[in-house]
Amino acid sequence: MSGPPAPLLPLLLLGLLAASGGGQPRYEPTWGSLDARPLPAWFDEAKFGVFIHWGVFSVPSFGSEWFWWYWQKEKREPYVKFMQANYPPEFSYEDFGPLFTAEFFDPNQWADILKASGAKYVVLTSKHHEGFTLWGSKYSWNWNAVDVGPKRDLVAELATSVRNRTDLRFGLYHSLFEWFNPLFLEDATNVFKTRKFPTSKSLPELYEIVTKYRPEIIWSDGDGNAPDIYWNSTGFLAWLYNDSPVRDTVVTNDRWGVGSICRHGGFYTCSDRYNPGHLLPHKWENCMTIDKKSWGYRRDAQLDDYLTIEDLVKQLVETVSCGGNLLMNIGPTRDGRIAVVFEERLRQVGAWLNVNGGAIYGTKPWRAQNDTVTPDVWYTSGPKEGRVNAIFLNWPLSGTLELGEPRAKLGETQVKLVGYEEPLKWVTLGEKGIIIALPQLTPKQLPCQWGWTLHLTDVN
């Protein structure tokens, strides 16, 4: 067969380039192809993000963001009793919608708190399993924040403030399934052989939020026990990576249908509050909550239910040492406030990162994640600076810190405490190990609270 006429060759070449994204690889709608996509570098460098669970569940703000399911489906006693004691018998979950008012929601204030936290990205629940969208979705008629409750596009407002006032990347959480959506329940009854719900609701919403808000993280959740074929997850992801407005920078997680978690997608989440304590071969994220018992705001929370700043710094350090990112969750109130306890924790993390961020942002895991001699010492590596960071969470009463992992060299190795000017004295323990003399400082002279960083240069 003869080739095309010469004048057509440039046109054909242009067509081929367009089909391949101008030299960019095209991803097929298969896990083999999609999983081969390199994770955009910004995500690994960021290390720390803030999760925000906000929705109609913030109105009862009792027990959990799974309030509707626990009350209506599982009929758990505390939830049933709460409704009986506080609401009329005919009150439905939908009646909470108009009470989700957000009158105190100030997206600029939220953005300023997020910036002060030291986070590099934020993920907002655009829609949880209740199906209520925080934007005026045309696929969620009369069950969205523009038609009901605030009468505001909460997603757009926060996205604008975050982008105008901070350098955080903006991301959106989206639940694939909805507990009580009749179309989903019908598909489930048909053992997912029909696909009414994803084609008319879930997938159109995903395309809508990407084209409208250009999130750089799509945090998918809630497979409803349906396979990824039912959700057409690979088809959506192929479009996201090939043709969407965020194709070059977007990152995704691993919750795209039964069996995909911890196996397919961008970064792995594996489970809520996932913190393996050792290095993983694949990029992962520890999504966890400041409130130990809930992702949404709870009016019935006690002070002991909140993780302390010491707990949070430890989670951050452990996670980053083992190659993960930390996604720390807060739950705002129905009227749009970030509760003072959440704001305080976020600002405290930011204050800690202001001193110790060089041992967190842009680092890589070292050959050892934690120390073999002294507990609660975690390592990261700064390859650009040619140093090892040893973060210790307890200041030793003896004034000396023994580390079992570094291999120090006399006349070459230097040890510095971040935030303190003078280099520290140390002695080697033979082939491996080092004892460091810490400076004698009063509590006010310490560079920070809740954990300190040593920079070690020229250690193997």
C-alpha positions in Angstrom: 0.0 0.0 0.0 1.4 3.4 -1.0 1.9 6.2 1.6 -0.2 9.4 1.8 0.5 12.3 -0.6 3.3 14.6 0.5 1.1 17.7 1.3 -0.9 15.5 3.8 2.2 14.4 5.8 2.5 17.6 7.9 -1.2 17.5 8.7 -1.0 13.8 9.7 2.0 14.6 11.9 0.1 17.4 13.6 -2.8 15.0 14.2 -0.6 12.4 15.7 1.0 15.1 18.0 -2.4 16.3 19.1 -3.5 12.7 19.7 -0.5 12.2 21.9 -1.0 15.5 23.8 1.8 17.3 22.0 4.4 14.8 22.9 2.9 13.9 26.3 2.1 10.2 26.7 -1.6 9.2 26.3 -3.0 7.0 29.1 -5.3 4.2 28.2 -8.4 3.5 30.4 -6.7 0.5 32.0 -5.0 0.2 35.4 -1.8 -0.9 33.8 -1.6 2.3 31.8 -2.9 4.7 34.5 -0.8 3.3 37.2 2.3 3.9 35.1 1.7 7.7 35.2 4.4 9.4 37.3 2.9 11.2 40.4 3.4 14.9 39.9 6.5 15.9 42.0 4.7 18.6 44.0 2.7 16.1 46.0 5.6 14.3 47.5 7.4 17.5 48.2 4.3 19.0 50.0 4.2 16.4 52.8 1.3 18.1 54.7 -2.3 19.0 53.8 -5.5 19.8 55.6 -8.8 17.8 55.1 -12.1 19.6 55.7 -15.3 17.5 56.3 -18.2 19.9 55.9 -21.8 19.2 54.9 -25.4 18.6 56.1 -24.0 16.2 58.8 -22.5 19.4 60.4 -26.1 20.3 61.4 -26.9 17.5 63.9 -23.1 17.5 64.6 -23.6 14.5 66.8 -21.7 11.2 66.9 -20.3 11.1 63.4 -20.5 12.4 59.8 -22.2 9.0 59.2 -25.2 10.3 61.2 -27.8 9.6 58.5 -26.7 6.0 58.0 -26.4 5.3 61.7 -29.7 6.8 62.5 -31.9 5.6 59.6 -30.2 2.4 58.3 -28.4 0.9 61.3 -30.8 2.5 63.8 -28.1 2.8 66.4 -29.6 3.6 69.8 -27.7 6.9 70.6 -28.7 8.4 67.3 -32.3 7.3 67.5 -32.6 8.6 71.1 -30.9 11.9 70.0 -33.6 12.4 67.3 -36.4 11.4 69.6 -35.3 13.8 72.3 -34.6 16.8 70.1 -36.7 16.7 66.9 -40.4 16.1 66.0 -41.3 12.5 65.0 -41.8 13.3 61.3 -38.4 15.1 61.0 -36.3 13.7 58.1 -32.6 14.0 57.3 -33.5 16.3 54.4 -35.0 18.7 56.9 -31.5 19.4 58.2 -30.6 20.9 54.7 -32.1 24.4 55.3 -30.4 24.4 58.8 -27.0 24.2 57.1 -26.7 27.9 57.0 -22.9 28.9 56.9 -23.7 32.4 57.9 -20.3 32.8 59.6 -18.4 31.2 56.7 -15.5 33.6 55.8 -13.4 31.9 53.1 -10.6 34.5 53.5 -10.4 33.7 57.3 -10.3 29.9 56.5 -7.5 30.5 53.9 -5.5 32.5 56.4 -5.8 29.7 59.0 -4.8 27.1 56.4 -1.8 29.2 55.4 -0.8 29.6 59.1 -0.9 25.8 59.5 2.0 25.3 57.2 0.0 23.0 55.0 0.8 22.9 51.3 -2.6 21.6 50.1 -6.2 21.5 51.2 -8.9 18.9 50.4 -12.6 20.0 50.9 -15.5 17.5 50.9 -17.4 18.6 47.8 -19.9 15.8 48.4 -20.0 13.2 51.1 -22.0 9.9 51.1 -25.2 12.0 52.0 -25.2 13.3 48.4 -25.4 17.0 49.3 -23.0 19.0 47.0 -21.3 22.1 48.3 -21.6 23.7 44.9 -24.7 24.3 42.8 -24.4 21.0 40.9 -27.0 20.6 38.1 -26.9 16.9 38.8 -28.0 17.4 42.4 -31.2 19.4 42.1 -32.4 21.0 45.3 -29.8 19.0 47.4 -26.9 21.4 47.1 -25.5 24.5 48.9 -26.8 26.9 46.2 -30.4 25.7 46.2 -30.7 24.9 49.9 -29.2 26.2 53.2 -26.3 28.7 52.6 -27.5 29.6 49.0 -23.8 30.0 48.2 -21.2 28.1 46.1 -19.0 27.1 49.0 -16.5 25.3 46.8 -16.0 28.3 44.5 -15.6 30.7 47.5 -13.0 28.6 49.2 -11.1 27.8 46.0 -10.9 31.6 45.2 -9.7 32.6 48.7 -7.1 29.8 48.9 -5.7 30.7 45.5 -5.7 34.4 46.1 -4.3 34.4 49.6 -2.0 31.3 49.9 0.3 29.0 47.9 -1.7 25.9 48.9 -2.9 23.6 46.2 -6.7 23.2 46.2 -8.2 19.7 46.1 -11.7 18.2 46.3 -13.0 15.0 48.0 -15.9 13.4 46.2 -17.9 10.4 47.3 -18.7 8.0 44.4 -21.8 6.5 46.0 -24.7 8.0 48.0 -26.3 6.0 50.8 -30.0 6.5 49.9 -30.0 7.7 46.3 -32.8 5.6 44.6 -30.8 5.2 41.4 -27.8 3.8 43.3 -30.1 1.5 45.4 -31.7 0.2 42.2 -28.3 -0.5 40.6 -27.2 -2.2 43.8 -30.3 -4.4 43.7 -29.4 -5.3 40.1 -25.9 -6.3 41.4 -24.5 -3.4 39.5 -25.4 -4.8 36.1 -27.2 -1.6 35.5 -25.3 1.8 35.7 -28.0 4.4 36.1 -26.4 6.1 39.1 -22.8 6.6 37.8 -23.9 7.7 34.3 -26.6 10.2 35.5 -25.1 11.5 38.8 -21.6 10.5 40.0 -19.6 10.7 36.8 -21.2 13.9 35.6 -20.4 15.5 39.0 -16.8 14.6 38.7 -16.4 16.1 35.2 -18.3 19.1 36.5 -16.0 19.8 39.5 -12.8 19.3 37.5 -13.8 21.6 34.6 -15.4 24.2 36.9 -12.9 24.4 39.9 -9.7 22.8 38.5 -8.8 20.9 41.7 -5.2 19.5 41.8 -6.2 16.7 44.0 -9.2 14.4 43.4 -9.8 12.5 46.6 -12.3 9.8 45.7 -14.1 7.8 48.4 -17.0 5.5 49.0 -17.2 2.7 46.4 -20.6 1.4 47.7 -19.2 -2.2 47.3 -19.3 -1.7 43.5 -16.4 -2.5 41.2 -14.4 0.1 39.3 -16.0 -1.1 36.0 -19.4 0.1 37.4 -18.0 3.5 38.2 -16.0 3.7 34.9 -13.1 4.9 37.1 -10.5 4.1 34.5 -12.4 6.0 31.8 -12.7 9.1 34.0 -9.0 8.9 35.1 -7.8 8.6 31.5 -9.7 11.8 30.6 -8.3 13.5 33.8 -4.7 12.6 32.9 -5.0 13.2 29.2 -7.5 16.0 28.4 -8.6 17.7 31.6 -7.5 21.3 32.5 -5.4 19.9 35.4 -3.9 16.9 33.5 -0.3 17.9 34.2 -0.5 18.6 38.0 -3.5 16.6 39.3 -3.0 13.8 41.8 -5.5 11.1 42.7 -5.9 8.6 45.5 -6.7 4.9 45.3 -10.4 4.7 46.1 -12.0 4.0 42.8 -14.0 0.8 43.3 -13.9 -2.5 45.2 -10.3 -3.9 45.2 -8.6 -0.7 44.0 -7.6 0.7 47.4 -3.9 0.3 48.1 -3.5 -1.2 44.6 -4.4 1.3 41.9 -4.5 5.1 41.4 -2.0 7.8 42.3 -1.1 7.8 46.0 -2.3 5.0 48.3 -4.5 5.6 51.4 -5.0 1.9 52.3 -7.3 2.8 55.2 -8.4 5.8 57.2 -5.7 6.8 59.7 -3.2 4.6 57.9 0.2 4.8 59.5 2.3 1.7 58.8 5.4 2.9 60.8 7.8 1.6 58.1 8.8 2.6 54.6 6.5 1.7 51.7 7.5 1.2 48.1 4.6 3.4 46.8 3.7 7.0 47.7 1.1 7.0 50.4 -1.0 9.3 52.6 -2.1 9.1 56.2 -5.5 10.8 56.3 -6.4 11.3 60.0 -8.5 13.4 62.2 -7.7 15.8 65.1 -11.0 14.6 66.6 -10.2 10.9 67.3 -13.9 9.8 66.9 -15.2 11.7 63.9 -14.4 13.5 60.7 -17.3 15.9 60.9 -17.8 18.5 63.7 -19.3 17.1 66.9 -21.0 19.2 69.5 -20.7 16.3 71.9 -16.9 16.1 71.7 -14.9 16.2 74.9 -11.5 17.8 75.2 -9.9 14.3 75.6 -11.3 13.4 72.1 -8.9 15.8 70.4 -5.3 14.8 69.6 -2.8 17.1 71.4 -0.2 19.1 69.5 2.4 16.6 70.7 0.3 13.8 69.1 0.0 15.7 65.9 3.7 16.5 65.6 4.5 12.9 66.2 2.1 11.7 63.5 3.6 14.2 61.0 7.1 13.2 61.8 6.4 9.4 61.7 4.5 9.7 58.4 7.0 11.8 56.6 9.9 9.7 57.8 8.2 6.6 56.2 7.7 8.4 52.9 4.0 9.4 53.4 2.1 12.7 53.4 -0.1 13.7 56.3 -3.7 14.9 55.6 -5.0 16.3 58.9 -8.8 16.7 59.2 -10.9 19.3 60.8 -14.7 19.6 60.8 -16.3 23.1 60.6 -19.6 23.9 62.2 -23.0 24.2 60.4 -22.7 28.0 60.5 -19.3 28.0 58.9 -16.8 28.4 61.8 -13.5 26.5 62.2 -13.8 25.7 66.0 -11.2 27.4 68.1 -9.7 24.0 69.2 -9.1 23.1 65.5 -7.7 26.6 64.7 -5.3 26.3 67.7 -4.0 22.9 66.6 -3.4 24.0 63.0 -1.6 27.2 64.1 0.5 25.2 66.5 1.6 22.8 63.7 2.4 25.8 61.6 4.5 27.3 64.4 6.4 24.0 64.7 6.9 23.8 60.9 8.1 27.4 60.8 11.2 26.2 62.7 11.4 22.6 61.5 10.0 22.7 58.0 13.4 22.0 56.5 13.3 18.5 57.9 9.8 17.9 56.4 9.1 19.7 53.1 10.9 18.3 50.1 12.7 15.6 52.0 13.2 12.0 51.2 13.2 8.9 53.5 16.7 8.1 54.8 18.1 4.5 55.0 16.7 4.3 58.6 13.3 5.7 59.4 13.6 5.7 63.2 16.4 5.2 65.6 17.4 1.8 67.0 18.6 3.1 70.4 16.5 6.0 71.4 12.7 5.8 70.9 10.8 8.7 69.2 13.7 9.8 67.0 12.7 9.9 63.3 14.9 10.5 60.3 14.5 12.3 57.0 17.0 13.0 54.3 17.7 16.3 52.6 19.6 15.2 49.5 19.9 18.8 48.1 21.5 20.0 51.3 23.6 16.8 51.8 22.3 16.3 55.3 20.3 13.9 57.5 17.6 15.3 59.8 17.1 13.6 63.1 13.9 14.8 64.7 13.7 13.9 68.4 10.3 14.3 70.3 11.6 14.1 73.9 14.3 16.4 75.3 16.6 14.1 77.4 16.9 15.1 81.0 20.6 14.0 80.9 21.4 16.7 78.3 22.9 14.1 76.0 21.2 12.3 73.1 22.4 8.9 71.9 21.6 7.9 68.3 22.2 4.4 67.1 22.0 4.9 63.4 24.4 7.7 62.1 27.9 6.7 61.2 29.9 9.8 62.1 33.4 10.7 61.0 35.8 12.7 63.2 36.8 16.0 61.7 34.0 15.8 59.1 30.6 15.2 60.7 28.8 18.4 61.9 25.8 18.4 64.2 23.5 21.5 64.5 20.3 22.0 66.4 17.9 23.9 64.2 17.2 27.3 65.7 20.4 27.4 67.7 23.6 29.0 66.4 26.5 27.0 67.7 27.5 23.6 66.4 27.1 20.8 69.0 29.8 18.6 70.5 29.6 14.9 69.9 31.5 11.6 70.3 31.3 8.6 68.2 30.4 5.1 69.5 32.6 3.2 67.1 31.5 2.2 63.6 27.9 3.2 64.2 26.2 5.5 66.7 26.9 8.9 68.2 26.3 10.7 71.5 25.4 14.4 71.2 25.8 17.0 73.9 22.7 19.2 73.7 22.9 22.9 74.8 21.7 23.8 78.3 18.6 25.9 77.5 15.8 27.2 79.6 12.3 26.4 78.2 12.1 30.0 76.8 15.4 29.6 75.0 14.3 26.4 73.2 14.0 27.0 69.4 10.5 25.4 69.5 8.2 23.2 71.5 7.0 19.6 70.9 10.0 18.2 69.0 13.4 19.4 67.8 15.6 18.8 64.7 19.3 18.0 64.4 21.0 18.6 61.1 23.7 16.0 60.6 26.2 16.6 57.7 28.7 14.0 56.5 27.1 11.0 58.1 26.7 7.8 56.1 
